[in-house]
Amino acid sequence: MTQPPSLLQLDERVTVLPIIHGSGQFAWLTRRFLLEHQFDCVAVPLPESFRESVEDAVLELPKPAIVIQQTTPQYGNPFSLSGDDDGDDDDLDDAPASYVPIDPCQGVIMAIRAAMGEHIPRAFIDLETNHFQPFSTVMPDPYAVRHVKCEMFAAAVLPSIPRPSDEHTRVRIAHMAARLDQLSKNFERTLLVCSVLEWPWIREAYRLLREGRGRVLEDFEHDDVRPPDTYPVDERTLLFLFGELPFITSLYERARASLEEDENLQIDGVKELLIAAKEQYVNEFGSRARNVTPLLLSKCLKYIRNLSLINRRMTPDMVTIVTACQQILGDQYALHVAEIASRYDQGSVNSSLSSRGTATAEGTADDGYRDDHSDDSWDPEKERQVTLGIDQARLPGGDVVSLVNRLPGPPLMWQTLSLQRRASRDEKERWEYNWNPYSQCSYPPEDERIEMLRNRVCQRAQAIMGQDLARTEKFTTSVKDGIDIRDTLRHWYEKQIYVKVIPPSRGQLDACLMLFDSPADPRDYPWRTTWFAEHEWESTLAFFASDFTQEMVGPGIGLGSYGGAMFLYPPVPIRDIWLDPRLDFTATLEERLIAAACMHSRCRQVAIMSALPPGNGWRRLARRFKKQLVHVPLASFSDEEVKQLRMVHVLNGSDVRSYAADFIRKA
């Protein structure tokens, strides 16, 4: 054991550890400080009335909870130095309830937790009051304490710490100094874990007391307070309880349970967050998901770093992370990041504890957690849950109360993120039930994008057709269509430059095929239909796609995925190719599309876009109709673009177009 830094010692018997509340970095520092130094007592800035509830809740960690103490009617002003009864009873009755977050990343909770584990006595030294006023201001980023010692960090911020302006905080600080003086007479080594904002004023009050000019314990009056109540917290609102992101908090707990290194989790946890969001994103969208490559993730992390520096922070907050992901990888990936960041994975923590317990109990230990209850099952604990909001909570009885944190961190600024939420299962079932099978139409923005792709495929096919007529000639006065390097090197001995001459394409294209998934499994694409042009710039379209009724994304809006499509432009009326008996000789979905395009095309060539060049079977099928297939590689187009264009939304009537944009999500 080493001696505590002299800068943090009030005297030879009392040491103060200044921390920033709600910081995982300072919670880690508190635990390490207690392990590196020996103390006989740990003091925390909480009233004695919170002892039993807080310590019982700490024993239940990693299960989060909240300890709420509601106000009681008071008479007079207990903080008045003169003792005059000038208080306002109505103000006291309307005072918000105070609470203590049982947060694993809260330094005070970590101090209590570590002290209980080491069987060190705990002292709750704050003043009993019904009218708690938090003392908080802007502070440096807690990540800085990872690179400097805690005493250097406290000394660096000392000039910027304001003196408490309200009488309530000054009385609380004087009371804590008096309690520390009392503890110093009973214990040889006492550690106080308090806010860095209170540290210099507690030290000042303690020294005044030692000099005989401070207030002793008998000078303070305590309110008659209610015993606090402990409640479990709705997991969807843990973001309002924890100082760190719930996902980062669960990583700290998992590392603690499995005895892993957790010093760098505040930053490394962001990387794990992006990877976990990628897995969930790919599981939802499957083949329609964007390719979240390591390069894109590195760009996203760089963007997060730059936004954090712009906001004068060393570690990113949730808004910064989600905004960067939204700009780099789109709304849907950002939505998964926001959802996972707000999720506290208590199951993984308990699983780590269970695996360790099984190894020491010969397989008889129970993990204490089972994820076999769904949202529809009745859980008696849910009846006692508190739903949190911004500085307020809904109690189990339905009452909404205002809250103030007994362990306040830096002031928070709440911002709004524009992300389209995911539809619930009940909503999807209701939309599917109300679907009218006799009214269908397309989504115009998607029609425009797919027609633009058809136009580009035809242009590239015509360019490929013109390359067959290309020739080279010696350079005279113009480079024509560019220098032909191959022929120039071949005739290097002539000391002449050869240029390319590509004549204009003589062929025309009125049929275009797009095969996104080949070979296609008919079971994956049960929806096969032919659509006719609604406008003059649209094509006659025949395609096979996934069943849109299986994925409802809005009221009267279904989502399918193209497997393959045929375009005829200018549009012509044709029979539905999937019911045309003249095409029954084909065996696969792709062959039927190729045969239909060759049968209805009035040009000699047919453009086909696919991942691989057409095989001999497809070319023989085209020669049967005296046509030639011009292949355009699918890889010549952006993978993200193709995945977006494969999405086809079906609307249940033209009136749905007025609000379809509010529900349609891009992958």
C-alpha positions as CSV (number, residue, x, y, z in Angstrom):
1,M,0.0,0.0,0.0
2,T,1.2,3.5,-0.8
3,Q,0.5,6.8,0.8
4,P,-2.2,9.0,-0.7
5,P,-0.9,12.2,-2.5
6,S,-0.3,15.0,0.0
7,L,-2.4,17.4,-2.2
8,L,-5.5,15.4,-1.5
9,Q,-5.0,15.1,2.3
10,L,-6.9,17.4,4.6
11,D,-4.6,16.2,7.4
12,E,-2.8,13.0,8.3
13,R,-6.1,11.3,9.0
14,V,-8.5,12.5,6.2
15,T,-8.0,12.2,2.4
16,V,-10.3,13.6,-0.3
17,L,-10.7,12.0,-3.7
18,P,-12.3,14.6,-6.0
19,I,-14.3,13.0,-8.9
20,I,-16.7,14.0,-11.6
21,H,-20.0,12.2,-11.0
22,G,-21.4,9.9,-13.7
23,S,-18.1,9.2,-15.3
24,G,-16.9,5.6,-16.0
25,Q,-13.3,6.8,-16.0
26,F,-13.6,8.3,-12.5
27,A,-15.5,5.2,-11.3
28,W,-12.5,3.1,-12.5
29,L,-10.2,5.6,-10.8
30,T,-12.1,5.3,-7.5
31,R,-11.9,1.6,-7.5
32,R,-8.1,1.6,-8.2
33,F,-7.5,4.3,-5.6
34,L,-9.2,2.2,-2.9
35,L,-7.2,-0.8,-3.9
36,E,-3.9,1.0,-3.9
37,H,-4.3,2.8,-0.6
38,Q,-5.5,1.5,2.8
39,F,-8.4,3.2,4.6
40,D,-10.4,2.5,7.7
41,C,-13.5,4.4,6.6
42,V,-15.0,5.6,3.3
43,A,-17.2,8.7,3.5
44,V,-19.7,9.6,0.8
45,P,-21.7,12.8,0.2
46,L,-25.1,11.3,0.9
47,P,-27.4,11.6,4.0
48,E,-27.7,8.9,6.6
49,S,-31.3,8.2,5.6
50,F,-30.1,6.8,2.2
51,R,-27.7,4.2,3.8
52,E,-30.0,1.2,4.0
53,S,-31.7,1.7,0.6
54,V,-28.5,2.5,-1.3
55,E,-26.4,-0.3,0.1
56,D,-29.2,-2.8,-0.5
57,A,-29.4,-1.6,-4.1
58,V,-25.6,-1.8,-4.5
59,L,-25.7,-5.4,-3.5
60,E,-28.1,-6.1,-6.4
61,L,-25.7,-4.7,-9.0
62,P,-25.4,-5.2,-12.0
63,K,-29.1,-4.7,-11.8
64,P,-29.7,-1.0,-12.0
65,A,-32.1,0.8,-9.7
66,I,-33.0,4.3,-8.4
67,V,-33.5,5.4,-4.8
68,I,-36.0,8.2,-4.5
69,Q,-36.7,10.3,-1.4
70,Q,-39.8,12.4,-1.7
71,T,-40.3,15.6,0.2
72,T,-42.3,16.1,3.3
73,P,-44.1,19.3,4.4
74,Q,-41.8,21.6,6.3
75,Y,-42.3,24.7,8.4
76,G,-39.8,27.5,8.4
77,N,-36.4,27.6,6.8
78,P,-34.0,25.0,8.3
79,F,-31.0,26.6,6.6
80,S,-31.5,30.1,8.1
81,L,-28.5,31.0,10.2
82,S,-30.6,33.3,12.3
83,G,-33.3,30.8,13.1
84,D,-36.0,33.1,12.0
85,D,-39.2,31.5,10.5
86,D,-39.2,33.3,7.2
87,G,-39.5,30.3,4.9
88,D,-42.2,29.8,2.4
89,D,-44.1,26.5,3.1
90,D,-45.5,26.3,-0.5
91,D,-41.9,26.4,-1.9
92,L,-40.9,23.5,0.3
93,D,-44.0,21.5,-0.5
94,D,-43.3,21.9,-4.3
95,A,-39.7,21.0,-4.0
96,P,-38.7,18.1,-6.3
97,A,-37.9,14.7,-4.9
98,S,-34.2,13.8,-4.7
99,Y,-32.7,10.5,-6.0
100,V,-29.5,8.5,-6.0
101,P,-28.8,6.6,-9.2
102,I,-27.5,3.1,-8.6
103,D,-25.2,3.4,-11.6
104,P,-22.1,1.2,-11.9
105,C,-20.2,4.1,-13.6
106,Q,-21.0,6.5,-10.7
107,G,-17.8,7.1,-8.6
108,V,-19.7,7.3,-5.3
109,I,-21.6,4.1,-6.0
110,M,-18.3,2.4,-6.9
111,A,-16.7,3.6,-3.6
112,I,-19.6,2.1,-1.6
113,R,-19.4,-1.1,-3.7
114,A,-15.7,-1.5,-3.2
115,A,-15.9,-0.6,0.5
116,M,-18.6,-3.2,1.1
117,G,-16.5,-5.8,-0.8
118,E,-13.5,-5.0,1.4
119,H,-15.6,-4.8,4.6
120,I,-14.6,-1.1,5.1
121,P,-17.0,0.9,7.2
122,R,-19.0,3.5,5.3
123,A,-20.1,7.0,6.5
124,F,-23.0,8.9,4.9
125,I,-22.1,12.5,5.9
126,D,-24.4,14.8,4.0
127,L,-27.1,16.9,5.6
128,E,-30.7,15.6,5.9
129,T,-32.8,18.0,3.8
130,N,-36.0,18.0,1.9
131,H,-35.0,20.9,-0.4
132,F,-31.8,19.6,-2.1
133,Q,-30.2,22.0,-4.5
134,P,-27.6,20.5,-6.8
135,F,-24.2,22.2,-7.3
136,S,-23.0,21.6,-10.8
137,T,-21.2,23.5,-13.6
138,V,-19.2,22.8,-16.8
139,M,-16.1,20.7,-16.1
140,P,-13.3,19.3,-18.2
141,D,-13.7,16.0,-20.0
142,P,-13.2,13.2,-17.5
143,Y,-11.0,11.4,-20.1
144,A,-8.2,13.7,-19.2
145,V,-7.7,11.9,-15.9
146,R,-6.5,8.8,-17.8
147,H,-3.3,10.7,-18.8
148,V,-2.7,12.7,-15.6
149,K,-2.8,11.9,-11.9
150,C,-6.0,12.6,-10.1
151,E,-4.3,15.2,-7.8
152,M,-2.9,17.0,-10.9
153,F,-6.4,17.0,-12.5
154,A,-7.9,18.5,-9.3
155,A,-5.2,21.1,-9.1
156,A,-5.6,22.1,-12.8
157,V,-9.4,22.7,-12.5
158,L,-9.1,24.4,-9.1
159,P,-8.9,28.0,-10.5
160,S,-12.1,27.5,-12.5
161,I,-14.2,26.1,-9.6
162,P,-16.8,28.7,-8.5
163,R,-17.6,29.3,-4.9
164,P,-21.1,28.1,-4.0
165,S,-23.5,31.0,-4.4
166,D,-26.5,29.5,-2.5
167,E,-26.8,29.2,1.2
168,H,-28.1,25.6,1.0
169,T,-24.8,24.3,-0.6
170,R,-22.6,26.2,1.8
171,V,-24.5,24.7,4.8
172,R,-24.2,21.2,3.3
173,I,-20.4,21.7,2.8
174,A,-20.0,22.9,6.4
175,H,-21.9,19.9,7.7
176,M,-19.8,17.5,5.7
177,A,-16.6,19.1,7.1
178,A,-18.0,18.8,10.6
179,R,-18.8,15.1,10.0
180,L,-15.3,14.5,8.7
181,D,-13.8,16.1,11.8
182,Q,-15.9,13.7,13.9
183,L,-14.7,10.7,11.7
184,S,-11.1,11.7,12.1
185,K,-11.4,11.2,15.9
186,N,-12.7,7.6,15.4
187,F,-10.7,6.4,12.3
188,E,-7.0,6.8,11.5
189,R,-7.5,6.8,7.7
190,T,-10.7,8.2,6.2
191,L,-11.4,8.7,2.5
192,L,-14.1,11.1,1.3
193,V,-15.3,10.6,-2.3
194,C,-17.0,13.8,-3.4
195,S,-17.5,16.1,-6.4
196,V,-14.5,18.0,-7.7
197,L,-16.6,21.1,-7.3
198,E,-17.1,20.6,-3.6
199,W,-13.5,19.5,-2.8
200,P,-11.8,22.9,-2.2
201,W,-14.7,24.3,-0.1
202,I,-14.9,21.2,2.1
203,R,-11.1,21.5,2.6
204,E,-11.6,25.2,3.5
205,A,-14.5,24.5,5.9
206,Y,-12.5,21.6,7.5
207,R,-9.5,23.8,8.2
208,L,-11.7,26.6,9.6
209,L,-13.2,24.0,11.9
210,R,-9.8,22.8,13.0
211,E,-8.8,26.4,13.8
212,G,-12.0,26.8,15.9
213,R,-13.8,29.2,13.5
214,G,-16.1,26.6,11.9
215,R,-19.5,25.2,12.7
216,V,-19.8,22.1,14.8
217,L,-22.4,19.4,14.4
218,E,-24.6,20.7,17.1
219,D,-25.2,23.9,15.1
220,F,-27.0,22.1,12.3
221,E,-30.7,21.3,12.0
222,H,-31.9,18.3,10.1
223,D,-35.3,18.1,8.3
224,D,-37.7,15.3,9.1
225,V,-37.4,13.3,5.9
226,R,-39.2,10.3,4.5
227,P,-37.4,7.0,4.2
228,P,-36.4,6.7,0.5
229,D,-37.8,4.0,-1.7
230,T,-35.9,1.8,-4.2
231,Y,-37.4,1.1,-7.6
232,P,-36.2,-0.9,-10.6
233,V,-36.0,1.3,-13.7
234,D,-37.6,0.7,-17.1
235,E,-34.7,-0.5,-19.3
236,R,-35.9,1.7,-22.1
237,T,-35.2,4.8,-20.0
238,L,-31.8,3.9,-18.5
239,L,-30.3,6.7,-20.7
240,F,-31.8,9.2,-18.2
241,L,-30.2,7.4,-15.2
242,F,-26.7,6.5,-16.2
243,G,-23.9,8.9,-16.6
244,E,-22.4,6.9,-19.5
245,L,-24.2,5.3,-22.3
246,P,-26.0,2.1,-21.1
247,F,-24.1,0.0,-23.6
248,I,-20.8,1.4,-22.3
249,T,-22.0,0.8,-18.8
250,S,-22.7,-2.9,-19.6
251,L,-19.2,-3.2,-21.0
252,Y,-17.7,-1.9,-17.7
253,E,-19.8,-4.4,-15.8
254,R,-19.0,-7.3,-18.1
255,A,-15.2,-6.5,-17.8
256,R,-15.5,-6.3,-14.0
257,A,-17.4,-9.7,-13.9
258,S,-14.9,-11.5,-16.1
259,L,-11.8,-9.8,-14.6
260,E,-10.9,-8.1,-17.9
261,E,-9.0,-4.9,-18.3
262,D,-11.4,-2.0,-18.4
263,E,-9.2,1.1,-18.4
264,N,-9.8,2.0,-22.0
265,L,-13.5,1.0,-22.3
266,Q,-14.7,4.6,-22.6
267,I,-13.1,4.8,-26.0
268,D,-12.9,1.2,-27.1
269,G,-16.5,0.8,-26.2
270,V,-17.4,3.1,-29.1
271,K,-15.8,0.7,-31.5
272,E,-17.7,-2.2,-30.0
273,L,-20.9,-0.2,-30.2
274,L,-20.4,0.3,-34.0
275,I,-19.6,-3.4,-34.5
276,A,-22.6,-4.5,-32.5
277,A,-24.8,-2.1,-34.5
278,K,-23.4,-3.5,-37.7
279,E,-24.4,-7.1,-36.8
280,Q,-27.9,-6.1,-35.9
281,Y,-28.2,-3.9,-39.0
282,V,-27.2,-6.8,-41.3
283,N,-29.5,-9.2,-39.5
284,E,-32.5,-6.9,-40.2
285,F,-31.8,-5.9,-43.8
286,G,-29.9,-9.0,-45.0
287,S,-28.9,-8.6,-48.7
288,R,-30.4,-5.1,-48.8
289,A,-28.0,-3.8,-46.2
290,R,-25.1,-1.6,-47.1
291,N,-21.6,-3.1,-46.9
292,V,-20.3,-1.7,-43.6
293,T,-16.7,-2.2,-44.4
294,P,-13.8,-1.5,-42.0
295,L,-12.9,1.5,-44.2
296,L,-16.4,3.0,-43.7
297,L,-16.2,2.3,-39.9
298,S,-12.8,4.0,-39.7
299,K,-14.2,7.0,-41.5
300,C,-17.1,7.0,-39.1
301,L,-14.7,7.0,-36.1
302,K,-12.7,9.8,-37.6
303,Y,-15.8,11.8,-38.1
304,I,-16.8,11.1,-34.5
305,R,-13.4,12.3,-33.3
306,N,-13.7,15.5,-35.3
307,L,-17.2,16.3,-34.1
308,S,-16.0,15.7,-30.5
309,L,-13.1,18.1,-30.9
310,I,-15.4,20.7,-32.4
311,N,-17.6,20.4,-29.3
312,R,-14.5,20.7,-27.1
313,R,-14.8,17.2,-25.8
314,M,-12.3,14.3,-25.7
315,T,-15.0,11.6,-25.6
316,P,-18.1,11.5,-27.8
317,D,-21.6,11.7,-26.6
318,M,-24.6,9.9,-28.0
319,V,-25.6,12.7,-30.3
320,T,-22.1,12.9,-31.8
321,I,-21.9,9.2,-32.4
322,V,-25.4,8.9,-34.0
323,T,-24.9,12.0,-36.2
324,A,-21.6,10.7,-37.5
325,C,-23.1,7.3,-38.3
326,Q,-26.1,9.0,-40.0
327,Q,-23.8,11.0,-42.3
328,I,-21.5,8.2,-43.2
329,L,-23.7,5.1,-43.2
330,G,-27.3,6.3,-43.5
331,D,-30.3,6.6,-41.2
332,Q,-31.0,2.9,-40.7
333,Y,-27.5,2.1,-39.4
334,A,-27.7,5.2,-37.2
335,L,-31.0,4.0,-35.8
336,H,-29.4,0.7,-34.8
337,V,-26.5,2.6,-33.2
338,A,-29.0,4.7,-31.2
339,E,-30.9,1.6,-30.1
340,I,-27.9,-0.4,-29.0
341,A,-26.3,2.6,-27.3
342,S,-29.5,2.8,-25.1
343,R,-29.5,-0.9,-24.3
344,Y,-28.0,-2.2,-21.0
345,D,-27.1,-5.8,-21.6
346,Q,-27.6,-7.2,-18.1
347,G,-27.8,-10.7,-19.5
348,S,-24.2,-10.8,-20.7
349,V,-23.0,-9.5,-17.3
350,N,-24.9,-12.2,-15.5
351,S,-23.7,-14.8,-18.0
352,S,-20.1,-13.9,-17.1
353,L,-20.9,-14.2,-13.5
354,S,-22.6,-17.5,-14.1
355,S,-19.6,-19.0,-16.0
356,R,-17.3,-18.1,-13.2
357,G,-19.7,-19.5,-10.6
358,T,-20.1,-22.7,-12.5
359,A,-16.4,-23.3,-12.4
360,T,-16.2,-23.0,-8.7
361,A,-19.4,-24.8,-7.8
362,E,-19.1,-28.0,-9.8
363,G,-21.8,-27.0,-12.2
364,T,-24.5,-26.3,-9.6
365,A,-24.6,-22.5,-9.8
366,D,-27.5,-20.9,-11.4
367,D,-27.0,-17.8,-13.6
368,G,-29.9,-16.0,-12.0
369,Y,-31.0,-14.6,-15.4
370,R,-33.2,-16.2,-18.0
371,D,-34.1,-14.5,-21.2
372,D,-37.2,-16.6,-21.7
373,H,-39.9,-14.0,-20.9
374,S,-41.3,-12.0,-23.8
375,D,-42.9,-8.6,-23.7
376,D,-46.3,-10.3,-23.5
377,S,-45.6,-12.3,-20.4
378,W,-46.5,-10.8,-17.0
379,D,-43.6,-9.9,-14.8
380,P,-44.4,-8.7,-11.3
381,E,-41.2,-6.7,-11.1
382,K,-42.4,-4.6,-14.1
383,E,-45.3,-3.4,-12.0
384,R,-42.8,-1.6,-9.7
385,Q,-40.7,-0.1,-12.4
386,V,-40.1,3.6,-12.7
387,T,-40.1,5.3,-16.1
388,L,-37.6,8.1,-16.3
389,G,-37.6,11.3,-18.3
390,I,-35.8,14.6,-18.3
391,D,-35.7,15.5,-14.6
392,Q,-38.9,13.6,-13.9
393,A,-40.2,10.1,-13.3
394,R,-43.5,8.2,-13.5
395,L,-43.9,6.1,-10.4
396,P,-45.5,2.7,-10.3
397,G,-48.8,4.3,-9.2
398,G,-48.9,6.6,-12.3
399,D,-47.9,9.8,-10.5
400,V,-45.3,11.9,-12.2
401,V,-42.8,13.6,-9.9
402,S,-40.0,16.1,-10.6
403,L,-36.5,14.8,-9.7
404,V,-33.1,16.2,-8.8
405,N,-29.9,14.2,-8.7
406,R,-28.1,13.9,-5.4
407,L,-24.9,13.1,-7.4
408,P,-25.1,15.6,-10.3
409,G,-22.6,15.4,-13.1
410,P,-21.8,18.1,-15.6
411,P,-24.9,19.9,-17.0
412,L,-26.5,18.1,-19.9
413,M,-27.9,19.7,-23.1
414,W,-30.7,17.5,-24.6
415,Q,-30.9,17.5,-28.4
416,T,-33.4,16.0,-30.9
417,L,-32.3,13.5,-33.5
418,S,-34.3,13.0,-36.7
419,L,-34.4,9.3,-37.1
420,Q,-37.4,7.3,-38.4
421,R,-38.4,4.8,-35.9
422,R,-39.1,1.1,-36.6
423,A,-42.7,-0.1,-36.7
424,S,-43.9,-2.3,-33.9
425,R,-45.3,-5.8,-34.5
426,D,-48.8,-4.8,-33.7
427,E,-48.7,-2.0,-36.2
428,K,-47.4,-4.3,-38.9
429,E,-50.2,-6.8,-38.2
430,R,-52.8,-4.0,-38.3
431,W,-51.5,-2.7,-41.6
432,E,-51.4,-6.1,-43.2
433,Y,-55.0,-6.8,-42.0
434,N,-56.2,-3.5,-43.6
435,W,-54.5,-4.1,-47.0
436,N,-56.8,-3.9,-50.0
437,P,-55.6,-6.6,-52.5
438,Y,-57.4,-4.9,-55.4
439,S,-55.6,-1.6,-55.3
440,Q,-51.8,-1.3,-56.0
441,C,-49.5,1.3,-57.4
442,S,-45.8,2.1,-57.3
443,Y,-43.8,4.8,-55.4
444,P,-42.9,7.6,-58.0
445,P,-39.4,8.4,-56.6
446,E,-38.4,4.8,-56.9
447,D,-39.8,4.7,-60.5
448,E,-37.6,7.6,-61.4
449,R,-34.4,6.1,-59.9
450,I,-34.9,2.7,-61.5
451,E,-35.6,4.3,-64.9
452,M,-32.4,6.3,-64.6
453,L,-30.5,3.1,-64.0
454,R,-32.2,1.5,-67.1
455,N,-31.0,4.5,-69.1
456,R,-27.4,4.2,-67.8
457,V,-27.4,0.4,-68.5
458,C,-28.5,1.0,-72.1
459,Q,-25.9,3.7,-72.6
460,R,-23.1,1.4,-71.4
461,A,-24.4,-1.4,-73.6
462,Q,-24.4,0.9,-76.6
463,A,-20.8,1.9,-75.7
464,I,-19.8,-1.8,-75.6
465,M,-21.5,-2.3,-79.0
466,G,-19.5,0.5,-80.5
467,Q,-16.2,-0.9,-79.2
468,D,-16.5,-3.8,-81.6
469,L,-16.1,-1.3,-84.5
470,A,-13.1,0.5,-83.0
471,R,-9.9,0.8,-85.0
472,T,-6.5,2.5,-84.6
473,E,-4.6,4.8,-86.9
474,K,-1.5,6.9,-86.9
475,F,-1.6,10.3,-85.2
476,T,-1.8,13.2,-87.6
477,T,-3.6,16.3,-86.3
478,S,-6.0,14.9,-83.6
479,V,-5.8,12.3,-80.8
480,K,-9.4,11.3,-81.9
481,D,-10.8,9.1,-79.0
482,G,-7.5,8.8,-77.1
483,I,-4.0,7.4,-77.6
484,D,-3.9,3.6,-78.1
485,I,-1.0,2.7,-75.9
486,R,-0.9,-1.0,-77.0
487,D,-0.5,-0.2,-80.7
488,T,1.9,2.6,-80.0
489,L,4.2,0.2,-78.0
490,R,3.8,-2.5,-80.7
491,H,5.1,-0.1,-83.4
492,W,7.7,1.7,-81.2
493,Y,10.4,1.2,-83.9
494,E,8.3,3.4,-86.2
495,K,8.5,6.3,-83.7
496,Q,4.8,7.0,-84.4
497,I,1.8,7.5,-82.1
498,Y,-1.3,5.5,-82.7
499,V,-4.8,6.8,-81.7
500,K,-8.2,5.2,-81.2
501,V,-11.1,5.8,-83.5
502,I,-14.5,4.7,-82.1
503,P,-17.3,5.3,-84.6
504,P,-20.8,6.1,-83.3
505,S,-22.9,3.1,-82.3
506,R,-25.3,2.1,-85.1
507,G,-27.5,-0.2,-82.9
508,Q,-30.5,0.7,-80.9
509,L,-31.8,-0.8,-77.6
510,D,-35.4,-0.9,-76.6
511,A,-35.2,-3.9,-74.1
512,C,-33.1,-4.0,-71.0
513,L,-32.7,-6.8,-68.5
514,M,-31.5,-6.5,-64.9
515,L,-30.7,-9.7,-63.0
516,F,-29.8,-8.8,-59.4
517,D,-29.9,-12.3,-58.0
518,S,-28.9,-15.1,-60.3
519,P,-29.5,-18.0,-60.0
520,A,-32.7,-17.0,-58.3
521,D,-34.6,-19.3,-56.0
522,P,-38.4,-19.2,-56.9
523,R,-39.3,-19.7,-53.3
524,D,-37.6,-16.3,-52.4
525,Y,-39.4,-14.5,-55.2
526,P,-43.1,-15.5,-55.2
527,W,-44.3,-12.1,-56.4
528,R,-44.3,-12.0,-60.3
529,T,-46.1,-9.4,-62.2
530,T,-46.1,-7.0,-65.2
531,W,-46.6,-3.3,-64.7
532,F,-47.5,-0.8,-67.4
533,A,-46.2,2.7,-67.9
534,E,-48.1,5.5,-66.0
535,H,-46.1,8.3,-67.7
536,E,-44.4,8.7,-71.1
537,W,-40.9,8.5,-69.6
538,E,-41.6,5.1,-67.9
539,S,-41.1,1.6,-69.3
540,T,-43.2,-1.4,-69.5
541,L,-41.9,-3.4,-66.5
542,A,-42.0,-7.1,-65.8
543,F,-40.2,-8.5,-62.7
544,F,-40.0,-11.1,-60.0
545,A,-39.6,-9.9,-56.4
546,S,-40.1,-11.0,-52.8
547,D,-43.5,-10.9,-51.2
548,F,-44.2,-7.3,-50.2
549,T,-47.1,-8.3,-47.9
550,Q,-44.5,-10.0,-45.6
551,E,-42.9,-6.7,-44.7
552,M,-45.2,-3.8,-44.1
553,V,-43.4,-0.5,-43.4
554,G,-46.4,1.8,-43.1
555,P,-50.2,2.0,-43.4
556,G,-50.8,0.8,-47.0
557,I,-47.1,0.5,-47.8
558,G,-45.4,-2.9,-48.4
559,L,-41.7,-3.6,-49.2
560,G,-40.3,-6.1,-51.6
561,S,-36.9,-6.7,-53.2
562,Y,-36.3,-7.1,-56.9
563,G,-34.7,-10.4,-58.0
564,G,-34.8,-9.5,-61.7
565,A,-36.6,-7.1,-64.0
566,M,-37.3,-6.5,-67.7
567,F,-37.8,-3.0,-69.2
568,L,-39.3,-2.1,-72.6
569,Y,-38.9,1.5,-73.7
570,P,-40.7,3.1,-75.4
571,P,-43.5,1.4,-73.4
572,V,-45.7,-1.0,-75.3
573,P,-48.7,-3.0,-74.2
574,I,-47.9,-6.7,-73.8
575,R,-49.5,-9.7,-72.2
576,D,-48.4,-10.6,-68.7
577,I,-45.3,-12.5,-69.3
578,W,-45.9,-14.7,-66.3
579,L,-49.2,-15.9,-67.8
580,D,-48.2,-15.9,-71.5
581,P,-48.3,-19.6,-72.7
582,R,-45.8,-18.8,-75.4
583,L,-43.1,-18.6,-72.7
584,D,-43.9,-21.8,-70.9
585,F,-41.0,-23.6,-72.5
586,T,-38.6,-21.7,-70.1
587,A,-37.5,-23.4,-66.9
588,T,-36.2,-20.6,-64.7
589,L,-37.3,-17.1,-63.8
590,E,-34.3,-15.6,-65.5
591,E,-35.0,-17.5,-68.7
592,R,-38.6,-16.3,-68.8
593,L,-37.4,-12.7,-68.5
594,I,-34.8,-13.2,-71.3
595,A,-37.3,-14.9,-73.6
596,A,-39.9,-12.2,-73.0
597,A,-37.4,-9.4,-73.7
598,C,-36.2,-11.1,-76.9
599,M,-39.8,-11.8,-78.0
600,H,-41.0,-8.2,-77.5
601,S,-37.9,-6.3,-78.5
602,R,-37.9,-4.8,-82.0
603,C,-34.1,-4.3,-82.0
604,R,-31.4,-6.9,-82.7
605,Q,-29.6,-6.4,-79.4
606,V,-30.9,-6.7,-75.8
607,A,-29.0,-5.2,-72.9
608,I,-28.5,-7.5,-69.9
609,M,-27.0,-6.5,-66.6
610,S,-25.9,-9.4,-64.3
611,A,-23.1,-10.4,-62.1
612,L,-21.7,-12.9,-64.6
613,P,-21.7,-12.9,-68.4
614,P,-24.5,-14.8,-70.1
615,G,-23.8,-18.5,-70.5
616,N,-24.3,-20.6,-73.6
617,G,-27.8,-21.5,-72.6
618,W,-28.9,-17.9,-72.4
619,R,-27.2,-17.0,-75.7
620,R,-28.9,-20.0,-77.5
621,L,-32.2,-18.8,-76.0
622,A,-31.5,-15.3,-77.5
623,R,-30.5,-16.8,-80.9
624,R,-33.9,-18.6,-81.0
625,F,-35.4,-15.2,-81.4
626,K,-32.5,-13.9,-83.6
627,K,-31.3,-11.6,-80.9
628,Q,-27.9,-10.8,-79.3
629,L,-27.3,-10.2,-75.6
630,V,-25.0,-7.3,-74.7
631,H,-23.7,-7.9,-71.2
632,V,-23.1,-5.0,-68.7
633,P,-21.4,-6.1,-65.5
634,L,-23.3,-5.6,-62.3
635,A,-20.0,-4.7,-60.6
636,S,-19.7,-1.6,-62.8
637,F,-22.3,0.1,-60.6
638,S,-22.1,1.0,-57.0
639,D,-23.0,-1.8,-54.6
640,E,-24.9,0.6,-52.3
641,E,-26.8,2.1,-55.3
642,V,-27.8,-1.3,-56.5
643,K,-29.1,-2.4,-53.1
644,Q,-31.1,0.8,-52.8
645,L,-32.6,0.4,-56.2
646,R,-33.6,-3.3,-55.5
647,M,-36.1,-2.0,-52.9
648,V,-39.6,-1.7,-54.3
649,H,-42.4,-0.2,-52.3
650,V,-45.9,-1.1,-53.2
651,L,-48.6,1.4,-52.2
652,N,-52.2,0.4,-51.5
653,G,-53.7,3.1,-53.8
654,S,-52.6,6.5,-55.2
655,D,-53.8,8.3,-52.1
656,V,-51.0,6.6,-50.1
657,R,-48.5,8.6,-52.1
658,S,-49.3,11.7,-50.1
659,Y,-47.7,10.4,-46.9
660,A,-45.6,7.5,-48.1
661,A,-42.3,9.5,-47.7
662,D,-43.0,9.6,-43.9
663,F,-42.7,5.8,-43.6
664,I,-40.4,4.7,-46.3
665,R,-36.9,4.0,-45.0
666,K,-33.7,3.6,-46.9
667,A,-31.4,0.7,-46.0
